[in-house]
Amino acid sequence: MKILVNTPFISSPAGVSNHYLGLKSFFSKDVVYNQYVTNNFLKRKLKLNDGFLLRCIRLVLMGWDVFKFSLRLLFGGDVRVLFNPSFGATALKRDLFFAKIAKFFGKKYSFFIHGWTIPYLNDFISGEKVLPKEFYEAYSFFVLANEFKDYLIELGVKSPIYLTTTKVNDGLLDGVELQEKKVVKNILFLARIEVAKGIFTTIDAFKILQGKGHDLKLTVVGAGNALEDSKKYVFDNEIQNVCFTGALYGDDLKHKFIESDIYMLPTTHGEGMPTSVLEAMALGLPIITRPVGGLCDFFENDRMGWMIESLDSQEYADKIECLINNIELYNRISCYNNEYARNRFLASKVAVDLEKKLKQ
């Protein structure tokens, strides 16, 4: 049996694309990719804004995507398809259209739902909108958290629902040996720079610690709508030792993780399984975050760091200070996170598990 993974072009840095880029070399030869074009991909590649020209190009390429997908089903033999939408209007409608094609050719298919737009979901739970039968005819579903499994059950899904995870690229750990720390100095915030990701809570917690005389550095990695406002906030409040790097990839990103001591993500965003948290754990960083998405299914307070319900920056500052003042606790958490992530979140392990479940 072949598995056809329907995914946006994996050369794109977006979440689903990046996920399958990391898994590709660890799948068997039975897994092949059907890559398609998205609007965001075209905007980046062609440097176009929304408009008539972009719509025309998108329409032509969509026709090619449908033709190519149909050929793979027609001549691919025993093929199982894995679709990868988020539960939002655009992505779900697109993949339900592809599911109709798969159904036409008599192929079984599964959905891996990577993210959730809650207001859109609530429209279906309330009965205001109705999902087409192709959604319920999926052979199986994959989600990143028990919370999301409950959403599907509430929607009336009867097919098997599997928990899976995002991944840590194996190469991120190449040549890295965990070192015992003597002092905690560097705090890392790595995410899209958005209010909902907790950037201002992070900066305020850092400011509190500086006010108490701690010699610390805050590194902010990423780009986003709140980047310029964050820089202005730091400048206006005369907060020292804050470095904004922009988005980083590859070895630059790896080195920034290695240079850091604590990873902080006080997000209110509807996270699935934040890859940056798993990467930070794999490199031995204690985590200070919030109870969101798939983190709630495995995170152990006091052993991995802390999940904090509140958005009060003082509470985050207090936990960071715990680690600053107790280096033995810091190193114990560091070792535990490193071992836990290596055993569960490496791409080589995630790929084998996902393929096995799809073939069951």
Secondary structure, 3 states (H helix, E strand, C coil): CEEEEEEECCCCCCHHHHHHHHHHHHCCCCEEEEEECCHHHHHHHHCCCCCHHHHHHHHHHHHHHHHHHHHHHHHCCCEEEEECCCECHHHHHHHHHHHHHHHHCCCEEEEECCCECHHHHHHHHCCCCCCCHHHHCCCEEEECCHHHHHHHHHCCCCCCEEECCCCECHHHHCCCCCCCCCCCCEEEEECCCCHHHCHHHHHHHHHHHHHCCCCCEEEEECCCCCHHHHHHHHHHCCCCCEEEEECCCHHHHHHHHHHCCEEEECCCCCCCCCHHHHHHHHCCCCEEECCCHHHHHCCCCCCCEEECCCCCHHHHHHHHHHHHHCHHHHHHHHHHHHHHHHHHCEHHHHHHHHHHHHHC
